[in-house]
Amino acid sequence: MSGSASTERLSRLLAMVPYLLTHQGIPLEEASEHFGISDDDLVHDLELLFVCGTPGHMPDDLIDARWDSGRIYLSNADPIARPARLGVDEAVALLVGLRTLAQVPGLHDREALEGATAKLSEATGEAGRAAGSVTVDVSSGEESAGVLETCRAALRDHRRLHLSYLVPSRDERTERDVDPMRLVSVEGRWYLEAWCHRAEGVRLFRVDRIESAEVLDVDGTPPTQAVSRDVGSDLFKPSPDDLVVTIDLAQQAAWVVDYYPVDSVEDAPEDGWEEAALRVRLRTADTHWVHRLLLRLGAGARVVDPPELAVDVRNGALAALERYH
């Protein structure tokens, strides 16, 4: 059995014990349907439960599972059925997530969120106080808050949007109609994912680059071919509208061309940076990840263009060094 399959089965078994204890005599077919597995798989799980229990491995230590009559009866499993408790790290992560969610503009069910946060803070004690020292900024800025609310309204009502959008690579303002698919926050920036009728494809629009957004009285349901991107790995997926970045790489940084999508790779010019081995060009909708990559490469890379990116990277490196001091 693969690792993922074993993990899935363990999670199912842990959920199965309290469920069967509170549904004594449930028909085998009904239980298998509840857990989304076949009758045979359920029987295999019950056979495994039959040899599980508390340390000691004596008959009284093991779970008693019976299903010969076609109905399932479970006993001697109370210790396993007890609710799991959160560890300190888990409680802190959950509290930080709840408090971050509370910052999201346009969130409607704030009463439930605040109630859950208060209960968890009270239950976790010291862990709850520790979570208060961790903050995540998901604000969109005052100038983008109105655009973000307009996008949320279009998503909620399934309406088309008309955008006035700034394309930085061409320093051009474009007008386009889009069918919104979702809003996502990635590393502190908000993005609208939508089917763009101008490009006839799925596009990610940075909310802070949307100069204006208008909800149209037109159905905004995306077409069937509109498939969401994995923003965790595809945020730097090339697009014709993206900014072109030119970087010189030293030999020790040549691995970049094997791990990142680049437009072109050529030998670095001899009259440039003397350590340079390669000159690469890549496209990106957001220089945020490029900034992090360049800081990681350190002396192994130099920004050729755009010059403002070089300044940002230099300032970021100086700020990092200052923190060490």
Phi, psi and chi 1 to 4 in degrees:
 res  aa     phi    psi   chi1   chi2   chi3   chi4
   1 MET       -  134.5 -176.8  178.7  -65.3      -
   2 SER   -70.0  163.9   67.6      -      -      -
   3 GLY   -60.8  -43.5      -      -      -      -
   4 SER   -66.1  -38.0   59.0      -      -      -
   5 ALA   -67.4  -39.6      -      -      -      -
   6 SER   -64.1  -42.0  -61.6      -      -      -
   7 THR   -63.9  -41.7  -58.4      -      -      -
   8 GLU   -63.5  -40.8 -179.2 -179.6  -13.3      -
   9 ARG   -68.6  -40.0 -171.3 -178.6 -171.1 -167.6
  10 LEU   -62.0  -43.1  175.8   59.9      -      -
  11 SER   -61.7  -39.8  -61.4      -      -      -
  12 ARG   -66.3  -42.0 -174.8  172.0   68.3 -117.5
  13 LEU   -63.5  -40.8  -72.0  169.3      -      -
  14 LEU   -65.8  -32.8  -68.4  173.9      -      -
  15 ALA   -79.2  -28.4      -      -      -      -
  16 MET   -70.7  -37.4 -172.9  178.8  -66.6      -
  17 VAL   -60.9  -55.5  171.4      -      -      -
  18 PRO   -63.7  -31.9   19.8  -30.8      -      -
  19 TYR   -66.1  -46.9  179.2   81.3      -      -
  20 LEU   -69.7  -32.1  -66.1  178.5      -      -
  21 LEU   -64.5  -33.3  -80.5  174.8      -      -
  22 THR   -94.4    0.5   55.9      -      -      -
  23 HIS  -130.6   52.5  -67.6   77.0      -      -
  24 GLN   -59.8  134.8  -63.1  -74.1   -2.3      -
  25 GLY    82.9   11.3      -      -      -      -
  26 ILE   -66.2  136.8 -174.3  174.1      -      -
  27 PRO   -59.6  145.2  -23.5   33.7      -      -
  28 LEU   -57.1  -43.2 -169.9   71.3      -      -
  29 GLU   -64.6  -38.4  -63.7   81.2    2.2      -
  30 GLU   -68.2  -39.1 -175.7  177.6  -24.0      -
  31 ALA   -67.6  -41.7      -      -      -      -
  32 SER   -65.8  -36.5   59.7      -      -      -
  33 GLU   -66.0  -39.0 -178.3  179.0   -6.3      -
  34 HIS   -61.0  -40.0  174.9   80.2      -      -
  35 PHE   -92.7    0.5  -71.7  101.8      -      -
  36 GLY    69.0   33.8      -      -      -      -
  37 ILE  -130.1  169.6   56.2  177.7      -      -
  38 SER   -78.8  164.7   67.4      -      -      -
  39 ASP   -60.3  -40.5  -69.0   -5.8      -      -
  40 ASP   -63.5  -41.1  -72.3  -18.6      -      -
  41 ASP   -64.8  -38.2  -74.4  -21.9      -      -
  42 LEU   -64.0  -42.3  179.1   58.2      -      -
  43 VAL   -62.0  -40.5  169.0      -      -      -
  44 HIS   -62.8  -38.1  -68.7  153.0      -      -
  45 ASP   -65.9  -41.2  -74.6  -11.9      -      -
  46 LEU   -65.3  -37.5  -67.7  171.6      -      -
  47 GLU   -63.6  -34.2  -70.3  172.4  -16.7      -
  48 LEU   -72.7  -40.2 -179.0   56.8      -      -
  49 LEU   -61.4  -31.4  -74.6  176.9      -      -
  50 PHE   -62.3  -23.8 -162.2   73.4      -      -
  51 VAL  -110.5   18.0  -66.5      -      -      -
  52 CYS  -109.6  156.1  -65.3      -      -      -
  53 GLY   168.5 -158.3      -      -      -      -
  54 THR   -86.0  160.2   54.5      -      -      -
  55 PRO   -56.0  144.7  -25.5   34.3      -      -
  56 GLY   130.7  -38.7      -      -      -      -
  57 HIS    60.2   19.8  -54.3  -66.6      -      -
  58 MET   -84.9  161.1  -59.8  -60.8  -69.8      -
  59 PRO   -52.3  -39.5  -28.8   36.4      -      -
  60 ASP   -73.7   -9.9  -69.7  -17.3      -      -
  61 ASP   -91.3  -12.5  -62.0  -40.3      -      -
  62 LEU   -98.5  153.5  -59.3  177.3      -      -
  63 ILE   -68.9  136.6  -64.9  174.3      -      -
  64 ASP  -100.7  113.2 -177.3   17.5      -      -
  65 ALA  -121.5  128.3      -      -      -      -
  66 ARG  -131.0  136.4  -68.7  177.0  -71.5  116.6
  67 TRP  -148.4   14.2   60.5   92.9      -      -
  68 ASP   -61.1  -31.3  -67.2  -19.1      -      -
  69 SER   -81.5   -0.5   63.9      -      -      -
  70 GLY    91.6   -6.7      -      -      -      -
  71 ARG  -119.2  148.7  -66.7 -179.6  175.3  -89.2
  72 ILE  -102.5  131.3  -56.1  171.7      -      -
  73 TYR  -127.4  132.4  -62.8   91.0      -      -
  74 LEU  -127.7  139.5 -151.0   65.2      -      -
  75 SER  -150.1  170.8   60.3      -      -      -
  76 ASN    57.7   37.6 -156.9   32.9      -      -
  77 ALA  -128.7   16.4      -      -      -      -
  78 ASP   -59.8  -40.3  -67.6  -22.0      -      -
  79 PRO   -61.2  -37.6  -24.8   35.0      -      -
  80 ILE   -74.0  -27.4  -63.4  179.1      -      -
  81 ALA   -79.5   -8.3      -      -      -      -
  82 ARG   -64.2  142.0  -69.2  169.8 -173.5  162.6
  83 PRO   -59.1  139.7  -20.9   31.8      -      -
  84 ALA   -71.7  145.4      -      -      -      -
  85 ARG  -102.5  144.4  -64.9 -175.4  177.6  -85.8
  86 LEU   -74.0  139.0  -68.1  174.2      -      -
  87 GLY   -76.8  171.1      -      -      -      -
  88 VAL   -59.7  -48.1  173.4      -      -      -
  89 ASP   -61.6  -40.2  -69.2  -15.0      -      -
  90 GLU   -66.5  -41.3  -66.4  169.6  -36.9      -
  91 ALA   -65.3  -42.8      -      -      -      -
  92 VAL   -62.2  -45.6  169.5      -      -      -
  93 ALA   -62.1  -40.7      -      -      -      -
  94 LEU   -67.6  -41.1 -176.0   54.6      -      -
  95 LEU   -66.3  -42.1  -85.0  170.2      -      -
  96 VAL   -62.0  -40.9  170.6      -      -      -
  97 GLY   -63.1  -42.4      -      -      -      -
  98 LEU   -65.1  -42.5  -71.7  171.3      -      -
  99 ARG   -70.0  -31.7  -70.4  168.6 -179.9  167.2
 100 THR   -67.9  -41.7  -59.1      -      -      -
 101 LEU   -60.9  -33.3 -174.5   60.5      -      -
 102 ALA   -65.5  -20.6      -      -      -      -
 103 GLN   -82.5  -12.2  -58.8  177.0   42.3      -
 104 VAL   -67.1  122.5  175.4      -      -      -
 105 PRO   -63.7  143.4  -18.4   30.5      -      -
 106 GLY    81.4    8.6      -      -      -      -
 107 LEU   -73.9  127.6 -172.7   67.9      -      -
 108 HIS   -91.5  -46.7  -62.2  -68.2      -      -
 109 ASP   -85.7   61.8 -160.8   -1.7      -      -
 110 ARG   -73.0  -28.4  -68.6 -166.6  174.9  -84.7
 111 GLU   -62.2  -45.0 -175.0  176.5  -13.2      -
 112 ALA   -65.4  -40.3      -      -      -      -
 113 LEU   -64.2  -45.7  179.9   62.9      -      -
 114 GLU   -66.1  -36.8  -69.1  169.1   -0.2      -
 115 GLY   -64.2  -43.7      -      -      -      -
 116 ALA   -64.5  -40.2      -      -      -      -
 117 THR   -64.7  -43.3  -57.0      -      -      -
 118 ALA   -64.0  -43.6      -      -      -      -
 119 LYS   -64.8  -42.6  -70.1  178.8 -179.0  178.1
 120 LEU   -68.3  -38.7 -173.9   58.9      -      -
 121 SER   -62.5  -41.7  -62.3      -      -      -
 122 GLU   -67.7  -38.6 -177.9  179.6   -4.3      -
 123 ALA   -73.5  -28.7      -      -      -      -
 124 THR   -93.1  -12.2   52.7      -      -      -
 125 GLY    58.1 -116.2      -      -      -      -
 126 GLU   -59.2  -37.6  -73.4  -64.5  -32.7      -
 127 ALA   -61.8  -38.1      -      -      -      -
 128 GLY   -64.4  -39.0      -      -      -      -
 129 ARG   -68.2  -35.8  -73.7 -173.4  -78.4  -84.3
 130 ALA   -64.5  -36.0      -      -      -      -
 131 ALA   -65.5  -24.4      -      -      -      -
 132 GLY   -66.7  -18.7      -      -      -      -
 133 SER   -88.2   -2.9   62.0      -      -      -
 134 VAL  -107.4  127.3 -178.0      -      -      -
 135 THR  -129.1  147.2   58.6      -      -      -
 136 VAL  -128.2  123.3  179.1      -      -      -
 137 ASP   -92.6  113.7 -176.0   11.2      -      -
 138 VAL  -116.0   17.9  -65.3      -      -      -
 139 SER   -69.3  152.1   59.9      -      -      -
 140 SER  -102.3   -0.7   57.7      -      -      -
 141 GLY    87.6  147.2      -      -      -      -
 142 GLU   -59.5  -38.3  -67.0 -177.6    5.5      -
 143 GLU   -70.5  -20.3   64.5  -78.8   -0.6      -
 144 SER  -102.1   -9.4  -59.4      -      -      -
 145 ALA   -60.7  -41.5      -      -      -      -
 146 GLY   -64.9  -40.7      -      -      -      -
 147 VAL   -64.1  -41.5  170.4      -      -      -
 148 LEU   -62.3  -42.1 -165.9   59.2      -      -
 149 GLU   -64.9  -38.2  -73.8  -58.5  -52.7      -
 150 THR   -64.2  -41.4  -58.8      -      -      -
 151 CYS   -64.8  -38.6  -67.3      -      -      -
 152 ARG   -64.6  -40.5  -72.5 -171.9 -174.9  -79.1
 153 ALA   -63.5  -41.0      -      -      -      -
 154 ALA   -65.3  -39.6      -      -      -      -
 155 LEU   -64.0  -44.4  -86.0  166.8      -      -
 156 ARG   -64.0  -39.6 -177.6 -177.1   62.8 -112.6
 157 ASP   -97.6    2.0  -60.7  -27.7      -      -
 158 HIS    57.5   48.9  -55.0  -74.6      -      -
 159 ARG  -113.4  154.9  -48.5  -48.3  -72.8  172.9
 160 ARG   -76.8  150.9 -174.5  167.6  -63.3  174.5
 161 LEU  -115.5  142.8  -81.6  169.3      -      -
 162 HIS  -106.3  121.5  178.4   77.0      -      -
 163 LEU  -111.3  142.9  -56.0 -178.4      -      -
 164 SER  -107.7  108.6  178.4      -      -      -
 165 TYR  -121.9  135.9 -172.8   71.5      -      -
 166 LEU   -90.4  122.5  178.7   64.4      -      -
 167 VAL   -99.6  103.8 -179.8      -      -      -
 168 PRO   -65.8  -28.9   23.2  -32.8      -      -
 169 SER   -65.5  -25.8   59.6      -      -      -
 170 ARG  -115.2    2.7  -58.4 -165.7  -61.6  -92.8
 171 ASP    47.7   50.1 -167.3   22.3      -      -
 172 GLU  -130.1  137.4  174.2 -171.3   -1.3      -
 173 ARG   -92.1  126.7 -178.8 -176.4  -64.7  104.1
 174 THR  -115.8  150.6   61.6      -      -      -
 175 GLU  -111.6  130.9  -56.1  -70.0  -30.7      -
 176 ARG  -155.0  151.1   57.6 -175.1   81.8 -157.1
 177 ASP  -102.8  135.7  -69.9  -12.5      -      -
 178 VAL  -135.5  151.6  -56.7      -      -      -
 179 ASP  -103.3  108.3  -63.8  -29.0      -      -
 180 PRO   -66.4  140.6   22.6  -30.7      -      -
 181 MET  -110.4  -42.6  -62.4  164.1   61.3      -
 182 ARG  -171.2  163.6   59.5  174.0  174.3  163.5
 183 LEU  -113.4  132.2  -79.3  163.0      -      -
 184 VAL  -131.6  147.4  -68.4      -      -      -
 185 SER  -110.0  120.6  179.1      -      -      -
 186 VAL  -125.7  113.6 -178.5      -      -      -
 187 GLU    51.6   46.5  -62.3 -175.5   -8.4      -
 188 GLY    85.7    0.8      -      -      -      -
 189 ARG  -118.8  141.4  -64.2 -171.9 -171.7  -84.2
 190 TRP   -94.1  139.0  -78.4  100.1      -      -
 191 TYR  -129.7  140.9  -65.5   84.6      -      -
 192 LEU  -101.9  119.6  169.8   68.6      -      -
 193 GLU   -96.3  128.6 -175.8  177.6   46.0      -
 194 ALA  -154.1  159.3      -      -      -      -
 195 TRP   -83.6  116.4  175.4  -92.2      -      -
 196 CYS   -92.4  120.6  177.7      -      -      -
 197 HIS   -73.4  -23.8  -70.9  -89.0      -      -
 198 ARG   -72.7  -44.1  170.7  175.4  169.3  159.1
 199 ALA   -88.6  -14.2      -      -      -      -
 200 GLU    55.9   48.2  -64.4 -174.0  -14.6      -
 201 GLY  -169.0  172.1      -      -      -      -
 202 VAL   -77.4  133.1  175.8      -      -      -
 203 ARG  -134.7  151.0  -67.0  -70.9 -175.3  -92.7
 204 LEU  -103.1  126.0  -83.7  175.5      -      -
 205 PHE  -114.1  123.2  -59.4   98.7      -      -
 206 ARG   -69.3  126.9 -100.3  179.5   55.2  173.9
 207 VAL   -62.3  -35.6  170.1      -      -      -
 208 ASP   -73.6   -4.8   60.4  -10.3      -      -
 209 ARG  -104.1   -1.8  -70.2  178.9 -178.8  164.3
 210 ILE   -84.0  110.0  -60.7  175.8      -      -
 211 GLU   -76.2  -30.2  -63.0 -170.3  -20.1      -
 212 SER  -157.8  151.2   65.0      -      -      -
 213 ALA  -139.5  133.6      -      -      -      -
 214 GLU  -129.4  128.0  177.2 -172.3   -2.6      -
 215 VAL   -78.3  124.9  179.3      -      -      -
 216 LEU   -95.9  152.6  -56.2  177.5      -      -
 217 ASP   -84.1   57.2 -169.8   19.1      -      -
 218 VAL  -138.1  141.3  179.2      -      -      -
 219 ASP   -57.6  130.0  178.6   61.6      -      -
 220 GLY  -110.4   27.1      -      -      -      -
 221 THR   -70.8  121.6  -56.5      -      -      -
 222 PRO   -62.7  151.3  -20.5   32.9      -      -
 223 PRO   -67.4  165.9   23.8  -33.0      -      -
 224 THR   -63.1  -26.8   55.0      -      -      -
 225 GLN   -81.3   -0.8   63.8  -93.7   37.6      -
 226 ALA   -79.8  108.8      -      -      -      -
 227 VAL  -116.3  130.0  178.6      -      -      -
 228 SER   -65.1  146.0  -68.9      -      -      -
 229 ARG   -88.7  156.5  -68.1  163.1   55.8  172.9
 230 ASP   -83.1   96.6  178.6    2.7      -      -
 231 VAL   -66.5  -18.5  -66.1      -      -      -
 232 GLY   -68.0  -36.1      -      -      -      -
 233 SER  -114.6  -18.8   59.8      -      -      -
 234 ASP  -107.9   14.8  -70.1  -11.7      -      -
 235 LEU   -62.1  -30.5 -174.2   60.1      -      -
 236 PHE  -100.3   23.2   45.4   77.7      -      -
 237 LYS   -63.4  127.4 -174.5  176.3 -179.7  178.1
 238 PRO   -60.5  145.8  -20.9   32.3      -      -
 239 SER  -145.3  148.6  165.4      -      -      -
 240 PRO   -58.9  -24.7  -23.0   33.2      -      -
 241 ASP   -86.3   -3.7  -66.9  -25.1      -      -
 242 ASP   -75.9  160.4  -70.6  -13.4      -      -
 243 LEU   -74.7  137.0  178.9   69.9      -      -
 244 VAL   -91.8  125.2  177.9      -      -      -
 245 VAL  -116.4  131.1  177.1      -      -      -
 246 THR  -111.2  128.5  -55.7      -      -      -
 247 ILE  -133.9  138.0  -57.8  171.4      -      -
 248 ASP   -96.2  133.5  -78.2  -10.1      -      -
 249 LEU  -116.3  135.9  -61.1  174.5      -      -
 250 ALA   -74.6  168.3      -      -      -      -
 251 GLN   -59.3  -38.1 -169.7   60.2   50.7      -
 252 GLN   -70.3  -11.8   68.7  -93.2   26.4      -
 253 ALA  -107.4   10.2      -      -      -      -
 254 ALA   -64.5  -17.5      -      -      -      -
 255 TRP   -62.1  -18.9   56.7  -92.2      -      -
 256 VAL   -57.1  -37.6  169.2      -      -      -
 257 VAL   -69.4  -16.6  -58.5      -      -      -
 258 ASP   -90.1  -16.4  -64.1  -37.3      -      -
 259 TYR  -114.9  -11.9  -72.7   87.6      -      -
 260 TYR  -128.1  145.2  -67.3   86.8      -      -
 261 PRO   -71.7  119.5   24.8  -32.0      -      -
 262 VAL  -120.6  148.0  -63.9      -      -      -
 263 ASP   -75.5  -40.9  -90.9   12.2      -      -
 264 SER  -153.9  153.4   64.5      -      -      -
 265 VAL  -135.8  130.4 -178.5      -      -      -
 266 GLU  -148.0  165.3   59.1 -173.0   35.4      -
 267 ASP   -64.3  140.3  -68.0  -24.9      -      -
 268 ALA   -67.5  143.0      -      -      -      -
 269 PRO   -63.6  144.9   22.0  -32.8      -      -
 270 GLU   -70.0  -23.0  -65.0 -179.0   -0.7      -
 271 ASP   -90.1   11.3   57.6  -10.6      -      -
 272 GLY  -101.1 -147.3      -      -      -      -
 273 TRP   -62.5  126.5  173.9   41.8      -      -
 274 GLU   -68.6  -22.2   63.1  178.7   14.2      -
 275 GLU   -83.6  -11.3  -61.6  -66.3  -31.1      -
 276 ALA   -68.7  133.9      -      -      -      -
 277 ALA  -108.6  -34.7      -      -      -      -
 278 LEU  -133.5  149.5  -61.2  173.7      -      -
 279 ARG  -117.6  123.0  171.9  161.4  -69.4 -175.9
 280 VAL  -120.6  149.4  -59.1      -      -      -
 281 ARG  -123.3  135.2  -69.3  179.5  178.3   83.6
 282 LEU  -138.9  160.5   53.6   87.0      -      -
 283 ARG  -112.9  143.3  -67.0  178.7 -179.2  -90.3
 284 THR  -150.3  143.2  178.7      -      -      -
 285 ALA   -80.6  -16.9      -      -      -      -
 286 ASP  -149.8  126.3 -172.1   -6.8      -      -
 287 THR   -80.8    1.5   57.6      -      -      -
 288 HIS   -58.8  -48.0 -154.3   58.4      -      -
 289 TRP   -72.0  -31.0   68.9  -90.9      -      -
 290 VAL   -65.9  -40.1 -177.1      -      -      -
 291 HIS   -56.4  -47.7 -173.8  -78.5      -      -
 292 ARG   -64.8  -40.0  -64.2 -161.0  -37.7  -86.5
 293 LEU   -62.1  -44.0  172.7   63.3      -      -
 294 LEU   -66.1  -38.1  -70.4  165.1      -      -
 295 LEU   -64.2  -36.0  -72.4  176.4      -      -
 296 ARG   -66.9  -39.0  174.7 -174.7  174.5 -172.3
 297 LEU   -73.1  -26.0  -65.9  174.8      -      -
 298 GLY    58.4 -123.7      -      -      -      -
 299 ALA   -73.9    1.0      -      -      -      -
 300 GLY   -90.0    2.7      -      -      -      -
 301 ALA  -150.1  153.5      -      -      -      -
 302 ARG  -138.4  137.9  -67.6  -71.7 -172.2  -83.9
 303 VAL   -84.5  126.5  177.9      -      -      -
 304 VAL   -94.3  -42.8  178.0      -      -      -
 305 ASP  -158.2  140.2 -167.0   61.8      -      -
 306 PRO   -81.4  151.4   29.1  -34.7      -      -
 307 PRO   -63.4  -32.4   18.7  -30.9      -      -
 308 GLU   -65.3  -28.2   57.4  -91.4   22.8      -
 309 LEU   -68.2  -40.3  176.2   59.7      -      -
 310 ALA   -59.1  -40.8      -      -      -      -
 311 VAL   -65.3  -43.4  173.4      -      -      -
 312 ASP   -62.1  -43.1  -73.4  -14.8      -      -
 313 VAL   -65.3  -42.9  172.6      -      -      -
 314 ARG   -61.5  -44.9 -178.9  176.7 -176.6  -84.6
 315 ASN   -64.4  -37.5  -69.9  -20.6      -      -
 316 GLY   -65.0  -40.6      -      -      -      -
 317 ALA   -66.0  -41.4      -      -      -      -
 318 LEU   -64.8  -39.5  -69.5  174.0      -      -
 319 ALA   -64.6  -38.5      -      -      -      -
 320 ALA   -64.7  -42.3      -      -      -      -
 321 LEU   -64.4  -37.5  -71.3  172.9      -      -
 322 GLU   -62.6  -35.2 -176.2   64.4   27.3      -
 323 ARG   -66.7  -33.4  -69.5 -175.4 -179.0 -178.5
 324 TYR   -64.3  -35.4  -79.6  103.8      -      -
 325 HIS   -73.8      -  -64.7  -42.3      -      -
